Amino acid sequence: MMKEVKFVCRELDCGNPVAESGGPLVEDGKRRVILDRCYGNEYSIRHCDFIREPGVCIGRNYHQVTCSESVRLVDGAGLCSGRVEVKSNQSWASVCEADFDRQDAEVVCGELGCGAPAALQGGLYGEGEGQTWDKEFQCKGKESLLLDCDTSDRKHNICLPGNAVGLTCSEPDDVRLVGGGSRCAGGVEWYDQGEWRTVGAEDWDVAAVVCRQLGCGSTVSVLPGDTTRGFRVDCYGSESSLRECSRTYDLLPGLTVICSESVRLVDGAGLCSGRVEVKSNQSWASVCEADFDQQDAEVVCGELGCGAPAALQGGLYGEGEGQTWDKEFQCKGKETLLLDCDTSDRENNTCLPGNAVGLTCSEPDYVRLVGGGSRCAGGVERYDQGEWRTVGAEDWDKTRTNVAAVVCRQLGCGSTVSALPGNTTRGNNIICYGSEPSLRDCYRMYDILPGLTVICSDLLVQPDISLTDSMGGVSRGHQGPEVFRDYSFTITCSTQPQYPGGSFLLTFTGSNRTQAQPAINHSAAFLFPAADDSHQGNYRCVYENYVFSHNFSSESELLSLTITASPLPAFIIRHVVVLLILLTAITTSYLYYKPTRRQKRVNRVSSMDLYGNAMEMVSLSSRAEAGPGEERAAQGME
């Protein structure tokens, strides 16, 4: 709500908002007008979104606003940073750096309800478009208002460009975490109207703002508390403090937050990616790529509650504005916290631009799809507070589709094919925009809705492709398997038993030639009787199946096949095989029959018959291998 309040102060030309709270109405029964949302770029409050409704405006919808009236900070990142401007003759004037010191800054920060001054510099937040304040402030630091301070005539009549003073105040100490054993862990409380009050919320964005405001790094976990005394706070996640978020007086379960305290990832796409920064002497320092390796990254990802490291590179998420960490980490990969790792002095004293290390961790495995026969299909469940819980979504197509898109993305399952309500009512309501990298970046509500069934495009597992032969004509070459020319070979496609039926296509890269066979016992074999040069190339298996009223397919890896000349002619190999069969038959016959003279005679006759049959087979095989001319020559010799 503080963004909307900021526009109220601007519209009234009253500086920055200092405080905002609910208050009793003087009159009831009026037609109510709700200031629904301001986005920050409106010129006037009239350009914000309004909801006009008939009915009674109740006290909890009424807001009481206190503005600073005579001083403001503009063009900063939040309410506590910006270029200092003072109201003079109903217009606003910037202040020259030479006329403003640390004690003056303390008064301004206090007047605006912020913490102590953190940075004071000319040109820090650009130049003002109007006039320049023509006095020099001489505050003692204890005054309540800047205009209560003494002033004197300026020593110089002009303020050079780039000297309009910019001020960054620390965030006010109006937020704390209690009961967690650390200032960076516990239930969220906000100091409001003279007392500490429980904060209730439904998403990780509030936790991100709390951790940022307390200087406690990144969010590690968010859990609902055991109280219902928390007034509701909604944040986008980019705010510098909680008071910039929207606040209502609905009661929600209190929020318990655990922050990483000493390490964070900034400027990334989600909670598990960004530039690595380490807390050093109450300020944050980026880490040089040369001082940070894979084992260090494993510790950071684990400390932040993320999965394994996926990418590690200097400059991946830009450069930090502050200092650079002056040590080299030497983690073993098993430590719980990054600051538990050993360190050593850096080999180089400087870290060149573009080398601030960026880290992308995989998302944690706390989301799954169950009951669909695949890791990419089924009812959505989320691991929360030590157990798997059903996820529900509003019964609107867009809402369900957005949640499903995030689930498929987080699981690495491609895009959404369908998102349907499940058959359970045990699901906590989740609301996503659809672009979040993981489900924990979405809003979590506490109303119970039907569970959500999601089917993703990568439903089928990747099939396998393999090459076999029955005559020893396959060998392993430098570029992959090789098959001897004129030898038979078989390419087998197979997949894991997910769903019955389906079929396999065997595609040949570089041509439209394909073969298809039904999947029998989840596999299919494609036989090639005699290899020739036209069979050389890349093969791929494509498994297709019709499941959940949709067609799905999945491709195997490429199989690169090379056709080479055989070290021996194929017909010689066949003769050798036949002779081996012959010798085996003779030996078996000899050992089987008893060695009587008559039996020996019979055996001898049988052996001669076998030998004659075998030689006839060899002769036929030779004629089949020979050309027509060779065959006629052989007949003449006979």
Disulfide bonds with the S-S distance in Angstrom:
Cys9-Cys67 2.02
Cys38-Cys48 2.00
Cys80-Cys114 2.03
Cys96-Cys159 2.19
Cys109-Cys169 1.98
Cys139-Cys149 2.04
Cys184-Cys216 1.98
Cys211-Cys259 2.03
Cys235-Cys245 2.05
Cys272-Cys306 2.07
Cys288-Cys351 2.18
Cys301-Cys361 2.00
Cys331-Cys341 2.05
Cys376-Cys413 2.01
Cys408-Cys456 2.08
Cys432-Cys442 2.09
Cys493-Cys541 1.89
